[in-house]
Each structure stands twice: as structure tokens, then as C-alpha cells.
Amino acid sequence: MKPGSLWTPPEAGGAGIALGGTDFTLVIAVHPQCSCTRASLEQIERSLAGVSDRVSTRILLCHPEGSPSDAIRTDLLNAAMRISHVRIQADPGGKQAEQLGCRTSGSVVLYDRDGRPRFWGGVTASRGHSGDCPGSEMLRAIVSGTRSDGHSTPVFGCGLQTPQLSAIPEGAGGSIRR
Amino acid sequence: MNPAVHARRVQIFDHDLNRIRCGADRLIAGLMILQWLAGIVVAAVVSPLTWRGVESALHIHLPAAVLLGGLLALAPVTLAFLASG
């Protein structure tokens, strides 16, 4: 359960992330079957309450290699659609998530208007645990302007990649806990 | 008061008190078992599996609900039946 080495996401342009035209763009990598990620989505919805006009949210529904195409149609979609200004897109093979360095469901990367990552990591205190935690507080603080930058926080959730298909060795993906 | 009546009154009081306490203990033991089973059902329904890509495995919540929940319920349930009242 110890966190891996430091994970630094690339700038938005380098990872092919289209910025939303708002002050911030929040990217969330989601495994459609990860029940713990519902708490992350709820936490994001809560953290952005009142400041959601400043954020465009992109949800990458990682569709693992070898899984049926309808595997992304889970009830997590309903939780995702409750977030304001959200755009949900399938990420076949989790390739875009991997470009961002996201290896665990519930990983978020917050980009500013210039495409620089300002915060990345997880927004829950443990698996499936809703409630305030350093990650969600940092996310809200940066978006609301009371803080300029945040540090990486641990991510709790299911793995986005099947082990034998993953190109990145275990523990190299950042502050990740499973 | 007649000592025999007093003794009988105390005897009836103690008997009723013990009966109520035993009933409360059995009720709590039943609730502990129900809580344990409910924890297992919730773990099995809400998050039975953990995923890594397309691979899934039993989520640790489930064995934890069975073993840890059982362990927590064991002491009060045992005491409720072996030393009720």
C-alpha cells in the first residue's frame, strides 16, 4: 500500500488534451467497473460546487483492451454526468490516460488555461471513501483561486491497465495506492 | 414487612430483572449477527470485485466483511449466550 515514485503529468498539448476554454480543465481517468471511483466522482462534484463555471471536466472512460465495447456503459456514467460542464469520452485501451501517467481509476489532472498541470492525484482518502481529504481540498483551493499550485496526492481505485498489457512497470506511475 | 414476603418480593424482582437482561442480551446478539450479515451483503453488492484492466479479483472488502466483521461480532455474541444477564 505504499505510494510509488513521483508522477508528473505532461502538459495538456503533449498528452493530446483539448482544453475547454475555461480557467481550468480537469481530466479524470475512470475504469468503468471500479465501484470505488463513484466516490471520486461525487467528491469532484462536491469540490467544484459553486466554482464549476471555471472548470471544464473531461472524463476518460478507459475501455481496457479485450473488454466488450458496451463495458463502459455502467452506472458510473450516471455519476459522471452529474458533474457540471462535463464531457465524457471513451479511451480505448486507456492510452490517453497512460499518456497522462494515470494508472489508477479516479486519477485526476487539473490543467490551467495554458495547459500546465496544476494538481494531480486522487481526491479520496481511501477506496470508495467520500468526504474531505487533502486532494479534494487542494482541487477546490486551486480552482477557487485561494491556492496557486498543489502537490500530488495518492490515488485509490482499480488499475486501468491489465498487468501483462501494461507498458509501464509497477510502481512507476506516481503516488498510486491500490 | 413480613420477612418471608420481602424475600419473595426480592426473588421475583431478581428473576424478572434477569429475564429482561437475558432478553436484551439475546436481542443485541441477534442484532450483532444481523449487522455482520448485512455488512457482507453490502460488500458483495456494492463492491464485490477489484479490477486491473480486464482482470478482476475478489475485493478485499468482502473477505474483510466476513472475517473482520465475524471477529468483531464473536465476543459480544458469545458473551450474550454464555453469560447472559
Interface residues (C-beta under 8 A of the other chain):
Chain A: H31 Q33 C34 S35 C36 P64 E65 G66 S67 G94 S105 R127 G128 C158 G159 L160 Q161 T162 P163 L165 S166 R178
Chain B: V46 S47 L49 T50 W51 R52 G53 V54 E55 S56 H59
